[in-house]
Amino acid sequence: MQQFPFDFNDLPTPAYLVGGWVRDRLLNRQGKYLDLDFVLPEKAVETAQAIARKYKAGFVILDAERQIARVVFKNGTADFAQQMGSSLEADLGRRDFCMNAIAIECHQVTESVLSLKEKEHFIDPFDGIGDLKAKMIRMVAPENLAEDPLRILRGYRQVAQLGFEIEGLTRQVLIKLAPKLKAMAAERVRTELGYLLSMTNGSRWMLNALSDRILEDWLPSQHLNLPRFTKVENVISSLLDQFPHLELFFSKHLAGDRCAVIIVKLAALTNSATALEPLGLSRAEQRWILGILRYLPSFIELLDNPSPRQQYTFFQTTLEFFPAIAVLALASGYQLEKVTPWLERWLNPYDAIAYPVALITGDDLLKELQIPPSPKIGELLASIKLAQVEGKISTRSEALAFVQSIL
């Protein structure tokens, strides 16, 4: 199997592939980055060490007590876990959802088995394959979800990821167990929310999670703007159709693997930046959300016949995250025709108002006009920029004459 980073003949017998990779292959889904999970009856860590050594890959112990280790390859990771319980079926019985409790013995993995999905080759004690066919997420057992409450939120994320629905009883259990999410580390909750909000279908299931009060302890309902959030996905999609270059803005990484689009959606979701503080966002993310929500009302006021000076002044304070403000204005019901000229300016690096080129510098004022160093230099340069964007001056000599007239 060329797609795997190592030869499965290096594994003891038996050794099992389980979880997400098996599920995704049964669904004909395959990402660029391999995420493999193996269960071994014994010597899981020793096996991982031997494979890492043979293939000169990275190695790290994830959980010494539960005997879980990771081997890091260029194109993916392979996690090796010691079997929990007296049998593989018992191990699978500790998992979150039936679709993730499917296994296959590694030495039986062939292209024909995977492509034909021959059921007899798979170990599927909870009919996860049936759930995949029904496009349904169903819990293995309530106690499994209670053991790791992050699985509650993960259920909403995975249903959005796969385009499935949550089985009725399972959803009732998720709702009942939701208060347990309060005890989770902010980093884990933040990561799952990031995954959910980064998906095209994520907003729908984010709304479902909020409606089910899954996130009440993290995102209290009194601080949320659900009407605006409901529209934000379509607004972003429409803007990308009209302005494809905005993709660079929305895909910009602000912290770790979290992109700007996640922060835009969080800003659309809330009326208060302080309401998001429990999530422990990075300083850059907090600065963006605070700026977006702070300047949104000012932008709405400027949508009717703004002067060049007003546009320039607004861009100076919001240039870094301006498209996010435009998105929230559109999601709040304001007209695209009024927002479009602003976006066109922001996207044009030669625009005289959004990106005015400096006609002179502070050194020019010192040398040409003998103005001594002082805060006055900065005030004069600001006045020059304003005169420039208003079309009063456009050359270096005109800028110097303008300063002399002020003096």
For each residue, the residues with C-beta under 8 A, 3 or more apart:
1: 4 8 109 110 111
2:
3: 34
4: 1 7 8 34 36
5: 34 55 57 73 74 75 76 78
6: 10 51 54 55 57 71 73 78
7: 4 10
8: 1 4 11 15 106 107 109
9: 107
10: 6 7 50 51 54
11: 8 15 38 40 47 51 106 107
12: 15 40 43 47
13: 105 107
14: 40 41 88 105 106 107
15: 8 11 12 38 39 40 47 105 106 107
16: 38 39 40 88 103 104 105 106 123
17: 21 22 36 37 38 103 104 106 109
18: 22 37 38 39 91 92 100 101 102 103
19: 22 23 37 95 100
20: 23 24 35 37 100
21: 17 24 25 34 35 36 37
22: 17 18 19 25 26 102 103 104 122
23: 19 20 26 27 99 100 102 128 132
24: 20 21 27 29 30 31
25: 21 22 28 29 30 114
26: 22 23 102 117 122 129 132
27: 23 24 132 162
28: 25
29: 24 25
30: 24 25
31: 24 34 35
32: 75
33: 75 76
34: 3 4 5 21 31 73 75 76 77 78
35: 20 21 31 76 77
36: 4 17 21 76 77 78 79
37: 17 18 19 20 21 78 79 81
38: 11 15 16 17 18 44 78 79 80 81 106
39: 15 16 18 44 81 82 83 88 91 103
40: 11 12 14 15 16 43 44 47 80 81 82 83
41: 14 82 83 88
42: 82 83
43: 12 40 46 47
44: 38 39 40 47 48 67 68 69 80 81 82 83
45: 48 49 61 67 68 69 80 82
46: 43 49 50
47: 11 12 15 40 43 44 50 51 80
48: 44 45 51 52 59 69 70 71 78 80
49: 45 46 52 53 59 69
50: 10 46 47 53 54
51: 6 10 11 47 48 54 55 57 71 78
52: 48 49 55 56 57 58 59 71
53: 49 50 56 59
54: 6 10 50 51
55: 5 6 51 52 71 73
56: 52 53
57: 5 6 51 52 71 72 73
58: 52 70 71 72 73
59: 48 49 52 53 69 70 71 72
60: 69 70 72
61: 45 64 68 69 70
62: 68 69 70 79
63: 66 67 68
64: 61 67
65:
66: 63 81 82 84
67: 44 45 63 64 81 82
68: 44 45 61 62 63 79 80 81 82
69: 44 45 48 49 59 60 61 62 79 80
70: 48 58 59 60 61 62 77 78 79 80
71: 6 48 51 52 55 57 58 59 77 78 79 80
72: 57 58 59 60 77
73: 5 6 34 55 57 58 76 77 78
74: 5
75: 5 32 33 34
76: 5 33 34 35 36 73
77: 34 35 36 70 71 72 73
78: 5 6 34 36 37 38 48 51 70 71 73
79: 36 37 38 62 68 69 70 71
80: 38 40 44 45 47 48 68 69 70 71
81: 37 38 39 40 44 66 67 68 84
82: 39 40 41 42 44 45 66 67 68
83: 39 40 41 42 44 87 88 91
84: 66 81 90 91 94
85: 89 90 91 93 94
86: 90
87: 83 90 91
88: 14 16 39 41 83 91 92 103 123
89: 85 92 93 123 125
90: 84 85 86 87 93 94
91: 18 39 83 84 85 87 88 94 95
92: 18 88 89 95 101 102 103 123 125 126 140
93: 85 89 90 101 125 126 140 141
94: 84 85 90 91 140 144 147
95: 19 91 92 100 101 140 144
96: 100 139 140 144 145 148 151 154 155
97: 100 101 128 131 137 138 139 140 155 158 170
98: 101 126 127 128 131 138 139 140
99: 23 102 128 131 132 137 138
100: 18 19 20 23 95 96 97 128
101: 18 92 93 95 97 98 124 125 126 128 140
102: 18 22 23 26 92 99 122 123 124 128 129
103: 16 17 18 22 39 88 92 122 123 124
104: 16 17 22 108 109 113 121 122 123
105: 13 14 15 16 108 109 121 123
106: 8 11 14 15 16 17 38 109
107: 8 9 11 13 14 15
108: 104 105 113 121
109: 1 8 17 104 105 106 113 114
110: 1 113 114
111: 1 114 115
112: 115 116
113: 104 108 109 110 116 117 118 121
114: 25 109 110 111 117
115: 111 112
116: 112 113
117: 26 113 114 129
118: 113 121 122
119: 122 124 129
120:
121: 104 105 108 113 118
122: 22 26 102 103 104 118 119 129
123: 16 88 89 92 102 103 104 105
124: 101 102 103 119 127 128 129
125: 89 92 93 101
126: 92 93 98 101 138 140
127: 98 124 130 131
128: 23 97 98 99 100 101 102 124 131 132
129: 26 102 117 119 122 124 132 133
130: 127 133 134
131: 97 98 99 127 128 134 136 137 138 167
132: 23 26 27 99 128 129 135
133: 129 130
134: 130 131
135: 132 162 163 164 165
136: 131 164 165 166 167
137: 97 99 131 155 158 159 162 164 165 166 167 170
138: 97 98 99 126 131 167 169 170
139: 96 97 98 142 144 145 155 167 169 170 173
140: 92 93 94 95 96 97 98 101 126 144
141: 93 144 145
142: 139 145 146 173 177
143: 146 147
144: 94 95 96 139 140 141 147 148 151
145: 96 139 141 142 148 149 151 152 155 173 174 177
146: 142 143 149 177 180
147: 94 143 144
148: 96 144 145 151
149: 145 146 152 177 180 181 183 184
150: 153 154 181 184 188 189 192
151: 96 144 145 148 154 155
152: 145 149 155 156 174 177 178 180 181 214
153: 150 156 157 181 189 192 193 196 209 214 215
154: 96 150 151 157 158 192
155: 96 97 137 139 145 151 152 158 159 166 170 174
156: 152 153 159 160 166 174 196 205 206 208 209 214
157: 153 154 160 161 192 195 196 199 202 205
158: 97 137 154 155 161 162 164
159: 137 155 156 162 163 164 165 166 205
160: 156 157 163 196 199 201 202 204 205 206
161: 157 158 195 199 201
162: 27 135 137 158 159
163: 135 159 160 201
164: 135 136 137 158 159
165: 135 136 137 159
166: 136 137 155 156 159 170 171 174
167: 131 136 137 138 139 170 171
168: 171 172
169: 138 139 172 173
170: 97 137 138 139 155 166 167 173 174
171: 166 167 168 174 175 212
172: 168 169 175 176
173: 139 142 145 169 170 176 177
174: 145 152 155 156 166 170 171 177 178 212 214
175: 171 172 178 212 213 214
176: 172 173
177: 142 145 146 149 152 173 174 180 181
178: 152 174 175 181 212 213 214 215 216
179: 182 217
180: 146 149 152 177 183 184
181: 149 150 152 153 177 178 184 189 214 215 217 218
182: 179 217 218
183: 149 180
184: 149 150 180 181 188 189
185: 188 189
186: 189 190 278 279 280
187: 190 191 280
188: 150 184 185 191 192
189: 150 153 181 184 185 186 192 193 218 279
190: 186 187 193 194 279 280 281
191: 187 188 194 195
192: 150 153 154 157 188 189 195 196
193: 153 189 190 196 197 206 215 262 266 279
194: 190 191 197 198 257 258 262
195: 157 161 191 192 198 199 202
196: 153 156 157 160 192 193 199 202 205 206 209
197: 193 194 202 203 206 261 262 265 266
198: 194 195 202 258 259 261 262
199: 157 160 161 195 196 202
200: 233 237
201: 160 161 163 204 205
202: 157 160 195 196 197 198 199 205 206
203: 197 206 207 229 230 232 233 265
204: 160 201 207 208 233
205: 156 157 159 160 196 201 202 208 209
206: 156 160 193 196 197 202 203 209 210 229 265 269
207: 203 204 210 211 226 229 230
208: 156 204 205 211 212
209: 153 156 196 205 206 212 214 215
210: 206 207 213 214 215 219 221 224 226
211: 207 208
212: 171 174 175 178 208 209
213: 175 178 210 216 221
214: 152 153 156 174 175 178 181 209 210
215: 153 178 181 193 209 210 218 219
216: 178 213 219 220 221
217: 179 181 182 220
218: 181 182 189 215 278 279
219: 210 215 216 223 224 269 270 275 276
220: 216 217 223 224 275
221: 210 213 216 224
222:
223: 219 220 270 271 272 275
224: 210 219 220 221 229 269 270 271 275
225: 228 229 268 269 270 271
226: 207 210 229 230 269
227: 230 231
228: 225 231 232 268 269 328 331 332
229: 203 206 207 224 225 226 232 265 268 269 331
230: 203 207 226 227
231: 227 228 234 235 330 331
232: 203 228 229 235 236 264 265 268 269 327 328 331
233: 200 203 204 236 237 265
234: 231 237 238
235: 231 232 238 239 327 330 331
236: 232 233 239 240 250 261 264 327
237: 200 233 234 240 241
238: 234 235 241 242 336
239: 235 236 242 243 246 323 326 327 330 343
240: 236 237 243 244 246 247 250
241: 237 238 244
242: 238 239 340
243: 239 240 246 343 347
244: 240 241 247
245: 248 347
246: 239 240 243 249 250 323 343 347
247: 240 244 250 251
248: 245 251 252
249: 246 252 260 323
250: 236 240 246 247 259 260 261 264 323
251: 247 248 259 260 261
252: 248 249 259 260
253: 256 257 258 259 260
254: 258 259 260 263 282 284 285 288
255: 258 281 282 284 285
256: 253 282
257: 194 253
258: 194 198 253 254 255 262 263 285
259: 198 250 251 252 253 254 262 263
260: 249 250 251 252 253 254 263 264 288 321 324
261: 197 198 236 250 251 264 265
262: 193 194 197 198 258 259 265 266
263: 254 258 259 260 266 267 281 285 288 289 292 324
264: 232 236 250 260 261 267 268 292 323 324 327 328
265: 197 203 206 229 232 233 261 262 268 269
266: 193 197 262 263 269 270 276 289
267: 263 264 270 288 289 292 293 324 328
268: 225 228 229 232 264 265 327 328 331
269: 206 219 224 225 226 228 229 232 265 266
270: 219 223 224 225 266 267 273 275 276 289 293
271: 223 224 225 275 293
272: 223 275 276 293
273: 270 276 277 286 289 290 293
274: 277
275: 219 220 223 224 270 271 272
276: 219 266 270 272 273 279 281 286 289
277: 273 274 280 281 286
278: 186 218
279: 186 189 190 193 218 276
280: 186 187 190 277
281: 190 255 263 276 277 285 286 289
282: 254 255 256 285 286
283: 286 287
284: 254 255 287 288
285: 254 255 258 263 281 282 288 289
286: 273 276 277 281 282 283 289 290
287: 283 284 290 291
288: 254 260 263 267 284 285 291 292 320 321 324
289: 263 266 267 270 273 276 281 285 286 292 293
290: 273 286 287 293 294
291: 287 288 294 295 317 318 320 321
292: 263 264 267 288 289 295 296 321 324 325 328
293: 267 270 271 272 273 289 290 296
294: 290 291
295: 291 292 298 299 314 317 318 325
296: 292 293 299 300 325 328 329 332
297: 300 301
298: 295 301 302 314
299: 295 296 302 303 314 318 325 326 329 342
300: 296 297 303 329 332 334
301: 297 298 304
302: 298 299 306 310 311 314
303: 299 300 306 329 334 335 338 339
304: 301 338
305:
306: 302 303 310 311 314
307: 310 311 390
308: 311 312 353 389 390 391
309: 312 313 386 389 390
310: 302 306 307 313 314
311: 302 306 307 308 314 315 342 345 353 354 389
312: 308 309 315 316 353 354 356 385 386 389
313: 309 310 316 317
314: 295 298 299 302 306 310 311 317 318
315: 311 312 318 319 322 345 346 353 354
316: 312 313 319
317: 291 295 313 314
318: 291 295 299 314 315 321 322 325
319: 315 316 322 346 354
320: 288 291
321: 260 288 291 292 318 324 325
322: 315 318 319 325 326 342 346
323: 239 246 249 250 264 326 327 343 346
324: 260 263 264 267 288 292 321 327 328
325: 292 295 296 299 318 321 322 328 329
326: 239 299 322 323 329 330 339 342 343 346
327: 232 235 236 239 264 268 323 324 330 331
328: 228 232 264 267 268 292 296 324 325 331 332
329: 296 299 300 303 325 326 332 334 339
330: 231 235 239 326 327 333 334 336 339
331: 228 229 231 232 235 268 327 328
332: 228 296 300 328 329
333: 330
334: 300 303 329 330 338 339
335: 303 338 339
336: 238 330 339 340
337: 340
338: 303 304 334 335 341
339: 303 326 329 330 334 335 336 342 343
340: 242 336 337 343 344
341: 338 344 345
342: 299 311 322 326 339 345 346
343: 239 243 246 323 326 339 340 346 347
344: 340 341 347 348 351
345: 311 315 341 342 348 351 353 354
346: 315 319 322 323 326 342 343 351 354
347: 243 245 246 343 344
348: 344 345 351 354 355
349: 355
350: 355
351: 344 345 346 348 354 355
352: 355 356 357 388 389
353: 308 311 312 315 345 356 389
354: 311 312 315 319 345 346 348 351
355: 348 349 350 351 352
356: 312 352 353 385 388 389
357: 352
358: 361 381 385
359: 384 388 393 394 395 396 398 399
360: 364 365 368 381 384 396 399 400 403
361: 358 364 365 381
362: 365 366 377 378 381
363: 366 367
364: 360 361 367 368 369 396 400
365: 360 361 362 368 369 371 377 380 381 403
366: 362 363 369 370 371 372 373 377
367: 363 364 370
368: 360 364 365 400
369: 364 365 366 400 403 404 407
370: 366 367
371: 365 366 374 376 377 380 407
372: 366
373: 366 377
374: 371 377
375: 378 379
376: 371 379 380
377: 362 365 366 371 373 374 380 381
378: 362 375 381 382
379: 375 376 382 383
380: 365 371 376 377 383 384 403 406
381: 358 360 361 362 365 377 378 384 385
382: 378 379 385 386
383: 379 380 386 387 402 403 406
384: 359 360 380 381 387 388 393 399 402 403
385: 312 356 358 381 382 388 389
386: 309 312 382 383 389 390
387: 383 384 390 392 393 399 402
388: 352 356 359 384 385 391 392 393 394 399
389: 308 309 311 312 352 353 356 385 386
390: 307 308 309 386 387
391: 308 388 394
392: 387 388 402
393: 359 384 387 388 398 399 401 402
394: 359 388 391 398
395: 359 398 399
396: 359 360 364 399 400
397: 400 401
398: 359 393 394 395 401 402
399: 359 360 384 387 388 393 395 396 402 403
400: 360 364 368 369 396 397 403 404
401: 393 397 398 404 405
402: 383 384 387 392 393 398 399 405 406
403: 360 365 369 380 383 384 399 400 406 407
404: 369 400 401 407
405: 401 402
406: 380 383 402 403
407: 369 371 403 404
